[in-house]
Amino acid sequence: MDSIKANMKKQKGDDLERAVKLIEEAILKYSSTLDPDKFVVENKKIVIAEGVLHEIDLYVEVSVAQGYKSKFIFECKNWKQNVGKNDIIIFSEKIQATSSQKGFFVARGFSKGATAQAAKDELTYYRDWE
């Protein structure tokens, strides 16, 4: 029974990640200024920074100009409970570790501490899609 619940929980998280990936790919694909060869979108990218492994739910890299790439990462949490402050702190570390220009956190809800931490870290977050 516990393994069934765990699989369902993982499936919900994977579904959200896939949805965000499809949306991001559509935005990039239909951008009037981007050639489809100029961007990469990867799910569950593993990044090792200073010996520390980080799993990135969605990693986007856009070639903006010759020799210059912008990186954006997404964290997706399809949880019933609100995301907490510590989840934001961990994600902020992932943004720094990947040298990303911006991080986006997608979840159903955020605690007051999480929204305060996100504002402090200048992090973009999306919620309440139900």
C-alpha positions as CSV (number, residue, x, y, z in Angstrom):
1,M,0.0,0.0,0.0
2,D,2.8,2.4,0.9
3,S,4.6,1.7,-2.4
4,I,1.4,2.4,-4.3
5,K,1.1,5.8,-2.6
6,A,4.7,6.6,-3.2
7,N,4.4,5.7,-6.9
8,M,1.2,7.9,-7.2
9,K,3.0,10.8,-5.5
10,K,6.0,10.4,-7.8
11,Q,3.7,10.3,-10.8
12,K,2.0,13.5,-9.8
13,G,5.4,15.2,-9.5
14,D,6.5,13.8,-12.8
15,D,3.2,15.0,-14.5
16,L,3.8,18.6,-13.2
17,E,7.4,18.6,-14.5
18,R,6.2,17.3,-17.9
19,A,3.5,20.0,-18.1
20,V,6.0,22.8,-17.2
21,K,8.5,21.4,-19.7
22,L,5.9,21.4,-22.5
23,I,4.8,25.0,-21.7
24,E,8.4,26.2,-21.6
25,E,9.2,24.5,-24.9
26,A,6.2,26.0,-26.5
27,I,7.1,29.5,-25.3
28,L,10.7,29.1,-26.6
29,K,9.6,27.5,-29.9
30,Y,7.2,30.2,-30.7
31,S,9.4,33.1,-29.6
32,S,10.0,35.3,-32.7
33,T,13.6,35.9,-31.8
34,L,14.8,32.3,-31.1
35,D,15.9,29.6,-33.5
36,P,14.9,26.1,-32.2
37,D,18.5,25.1,-32.3
38,K,19.4,27.8,-29.8
39,F,17.8,26.3,-26.7
40,V,17.9,23.1,-24.7
41,V,15.2,22.0,-22.2
42,E,16.1,19.0,-19.9
43,N,14.2,17.2,-17.2
44,K,15.9,15.9,-14.1
45,K,19.3,17.3,-15.0
46,I,22.1,16.3,-12.6
47,V,24.6,19.1,-11.9
48,I,27.6,18.7,-9.7
49,A,29.0,22.0,-8.3
50,E,32.0,21.9,-6.0
51,G,31.5,18.2,-5.4
52,V,27.8,18.6,-4.5
53,L,25.2,16.8,-6.6
54,H,22.0,18.8,-7.4
55,E,19.0,17.4,-9.3
56,I,17.3,20.1,-11.3
57,D,13.6,19.4,-12.2
58,L,13.7,21.4,-15.4
59,Y,16.9,23.0,-16.8
60,V,16.7,25.5,-19.7
61,E,19.7,26.9,-21.5
62,V,19.2,29.5,-24.2
63,S,22.0,30.6,-26.6
64,V,21.4,34.4,-26.7
65,A,24.5,35.5,-28.6
66,Q,27.8,34.0,-29.8
67,G,29.4,32.5,-26.7
68,Y,26.7,33.7,-24.3
69,K,24.1,31.3,-22.8
70,S,21.4,32.1,-20.3
71,K,20.4,29.4,-17.8
72,F,17.0,29.1,-16.1
73,I,15.9,26.4,-13.7
74,F,12.5,25.2,-12.4
75,E,11.6,23.4,-9.3
76,C,8.2,21.7,-9.4
77,K,6.3,20.4,-6.3
78,N,2.9,18.9,-6.7
79,W,2.3,18.6,-3.0
80,K,-0.9,18.9,-1.0
81,Q,0.9,20.8,1.7
82,N,2.5,24.2,1.2
83,V,6.2,24.5,0.2
84,G,8.2,25.7,3.2
85,K,10.9,28.2,3.7
86,N,13.6,25.6,3.7
87,D,12.5,24.3,0.3
88,I,13.1,27.8,-1.1
89,I,16.5,28.1,0.6
90,I,17.5,24.8,-1.0
91,F,16.3,25.9,-4.4
92,S,18.1,29.2,-4.1
93,E,21.3,27.2,-3.5
94,K,20.6,25.3,-6.7
95,I,20.2,28.6,-8.6
96,Q,23.6,29.7,-7.4
97,A,25.2,26.3,-8.0
98,T,24.1,26.2,-11.6
99,S,25.0,29.9,-12.2
100,S,21.5,30.4,-13.5
101,Q,20.1,33.8,-14.3
102,K,16.7,33.0,-12.8
103,G,14.9,30.3,-10.9
104,F,11.2,29.5,-11.0
105,F,9.4,27.5,-8.3
106,V,6.0,26.0,-9.3
107,A,3.8,24.6,-6.5
108,R,0.2,24.5,-5.3
109,G,0.9,26.7,-2.3
110,F,3.6,28.4,-0.3
111,S,3.9,29.1,3.4
112,K,4.3,32.7,4.6
113,G,7.9,31.9,5.4
114,A,8.4,30.5,1.9
115,T,7.0,33.6,0.2
116,A,9.1,35.9,2.4
117,Q,12.2,33.9,1.6
118,A,11.4,33.9,-2.1
119,A,11.0,37.7,-2.1
120,K,14.3,38.0,-0.2
121,D,16.1,35.7,-2.7
122,E,14.4,37.5,-5.7
123,L,12.9,34.1,-6.7
124,T,9.9,33.8,-9.0
125,Y,7.1,31.5,-7.8
126,Y,3.8,30.3,-9.3
127,R,0.9,28.7,-7.4
128,D,-2.8,28.0,-7.2
129,W,-3.4,26.3,-10.5
130,E,-6.2,24.2,-9.4
